[in-house]
Amino acid sequence: MKAVLFANTDWYLYNFRRSLALSLQRAGHDVLLISPDGPYGSKLRDLGLRWEPLPMQRRSLNVFRELALLWYLVRLLRREQPDLVHGFTIKCAVYGSLAARMAGISARINAVAGMGYVFTSTQWKARLLRPIVRALLRLALGGKGARLILQNADDVALFEQARLVDPEHIRLIRGSGVDCAKFANVPEARTDGTRLRVLLACRLLWDKGVDEYVEASRTLRERGCAIDALLAGTSDPGNPAAIPESTVRGWVNEGALTWLGHVEDMASLLGSVDVVVLPSYREGLPRTLVEAAACGLPLITTDVPGCREVVTDGVDGLLVPVKDGEALARAIQRLRDDPDFARRLGRAARIKARAQFDERIVIERTMDLYAELCQPQEQSATSTQAGRLTH
């Protein structure tokens, strides 16, 4: 089997899908990774993977440039003649699927982690694009050889309600997977009533709840509650919701948080903190929470799609209302004041991460889906019935 994996950044392929690509390669399959150019392409090649850059601009609205990109993809797929195309994020799902159809490739898999800027933003540009993208999605995701991977039950219900895809073609695979063994030796959280080290690790986007995190830090500081509020991550200029670096530096200058920038070794960072938070507005299934859970850290996140797939309130973490910095502050203080409770949450989170979110589970289910579409038709009927999503 030959597969093309298509993402909107080389960073995404390296951080979230390299284990899948390497597993496919070890199983004897041919894999080509494609994305816009970037510094992680060479890292993928250093792993022995094939990677090619694309002339793609994520925020482009230029019709001629977008048509040129689509034609570039069609020619690439005709040259490569893969058995299937697997696209990640909404733009790659649309372009990859349309190009695959035009190139005569029937097996098309698309993994959409959340609804993306076009469907979640209230900005005029997003509202203008929404009906266009909806129509393109119906076209791209349709057909007998198409499958849609969603990461949480809320998105499954949303896609079904919007009638964007045949419900029979939806598969629920929770996240991109985390190598839980990598985080197994991280020491237990040190919630002992002293100065608490709290971490938010994310792309610096407004819809990750960074503003609410800053508000919670300010509130706790005013109350005399000693915490170190850490922020790890960099801005994403290709995303309309990106937070300007000047804004982040302003928060640092006022003492609201410590900005760590990009952190390569997340296991070491997680081993140095006591609580991980993610006050996001909506997620597919947040990897940062799963990595923290694998470390046995107590989690605080918002009661929104994606986040509540990882955290059950009071069992393996705490859920707070979205866009509520005060509630986030209370949750952080609760874990600071009750270290035994925090440790119980962390231990339960670790058990859940290993049982549900380990990358071996995700890769196995993804490769089963590849086999469902690429094996002879007479063999695929049984596996299709077995793999069908149940509600």
Secondary structure as UniProt FT lines:
FT   STRAND          2..6
FT   HELIX           10..12
FT   HELIX           13..17
FT   HELIX           18..26
FT   TURN            27..28
FT   STRAND          30..36
FT   TURN            39..40
FT   HELIX           41..46
FT   TURN            47..48
FT   STRAND          50..54
FT   TURN            58..59
FT   HELIX           63..80
FT   STRAND          84..88
FT   HELIX           90..102
FT   TURN            103..104
FT   STRAND          107..112
FT   HELIX           116..120
FT   HELIX           124..141
FT   TURN            144..145
FT   STRAND          146..150
FT   HELIX           153..162
FT   HELIX           167..169
FT   STRAND          170..172
FT   HELIX           180..183
FT   TURN            184..185
FT   STRAND          196..201
FT   STRAND          204..205
FT   HELIX           206..208
FT   HELIX           210..222
FT   TURN            223..224
FT   STRAND          227..232
FT   TURN            237..238
FT   TURN            240..241
FT   HELIX           245..254
FT   STRAND          258..261
FT   HELIX           266..270
FT   TURN            271..272
FT   STRAND          275..278
FT   HELIX           287..294
FT   TURN            295..296
FT   STRAND          299..302
FT   TURN            305..306
FT   HELIX           307..310
FT   TURN            314..316
FT   STRAND          317..320
FT   TURN            322..323
FT   HELIX           325..337
FT   HELIX           339..356
FT   HELIX           359..374
FT   HELIX           377..387
//
